[in-house]
Amino acid sequence: MEIVLILLGLIGGGAATFFIQKTALKAQTAKVLKNAEIEAENIRKERALQAKETFLKQKEEHEIFIKDRERKLQSNEDRARSKEKNIDQKLEEFERKEQEIEKLKSTYESKFEILELRMQDADKTQQKRVEELSKISNMSAEDAKKMLMEALTDEARTGAMATIKEITEEAKLNANREARKIVIQSIQRVATEQAIENSVT
C-alpha cells in the first residue's frame, strides 16, 4: 500500500513538474513569438522608412533634373528669340540703309543733272561774256568796268563784288591795254567761280 502511494506521489509530482514545465515553455514560446513579431514589425517599418526616403530622394533628384532641363530649354529658347530679334533688327537696318542709299543715289543723280545743266549754262554765260568782252576790248577801263558791273549785277555775290572792285582798282593804275587784259582774265575767272559756286549751292 505504501508502495502504491509512493508511486502515485511520484507520478503526481512528475505530472505536476511536466505541467509546470509545459506552461513555462508555452510562456517562453509566446514571448519569443511576440519578440519576433515586434522585431519583424520594426524591420518592416525601417524598410518602409528607407523605401520612403529612397523614393523621396529619387523624386527630388527627378524634380531637380526636370527643372534644370526646363531652365536649359527656356535659356535656349530665349537665346533663339534674341538671335531672331537681332536678325530682324539687322534686316530692318539693312533695308533702311538700302532705302537711304537709293534715296541718296537718286538725290545725287538729280544734283549731277542740275550741276551738268548749270555747267552748261555757265559755259554759255562765259562764252557770252567773252563775246561781249571782245566788243568792249577797245573801250576804256572805266567803260569796261561799267559793262562788267552790269553783266554781273544779277549773279554777283560778296566775293565776286570784292573781286570786281579789286579788278577796277588795278585797271585804274594800268594802261588801257593792260586794263583790258585784266578785265578779260578777271571776267573769265569770276564767271568760272560763279558757275562753280552756283553748282555747289
Steps between C-alpha positions, in 0.01 A plus 500: 500500500777734585669412177188593309479829679864567427450420136193717484694778666782464252258495209312800633822691559624418152170608352511823694858559393410430136202729520710777650772453239242492222343819625841667526591382150176638361564829671856510369384407151235770509761750614739398221221524244397840631860624489533358148183681394623824654836463330333415169274807536801716578683360197192560285468857624871563449490363149186699425674812631808426291284439195316828563827689543637342182181592314508859627867531411442365150196725464705803604780407260246453222339838573843665502579334167169612352543857625857513370385367166216753485743777592737395222214476252376845604852639472540351153161637400591846632829493309321390185246782538779748567689387189181516296431849631856610419468356151170683449655824624801456271271427206295810578818706532632356175174580322500850648859560390420359159209744471725784615761401244237492226372837616851646507570349161187660359586831669855500367382406154265798510778723630736378230237575238449845647876550523541399139227742395659777708839428351348518154334828593828622647681410179238685298517797736877504491499479121247780485710716728811428302316607187378811677849565624636478148261777409631721777865418456559847354315671781661683788545330836215703646261399222609135527444514874151642448399226255653232719309628801175496303563146372569365849244698697241218519747220583779667693537439873723639767814319382436582136436866575823523698684344208345747258597790726855373512502466121372854463771640726762313304353624174526860613872461568587347164477601141197427291668200339593350836158586637327319217721198560418498871130540429506206259682273746292613793165460334596148398608421854189654654275316256668169582487559876139609477408192300669275753339684789158475338545130434603437861217701654 
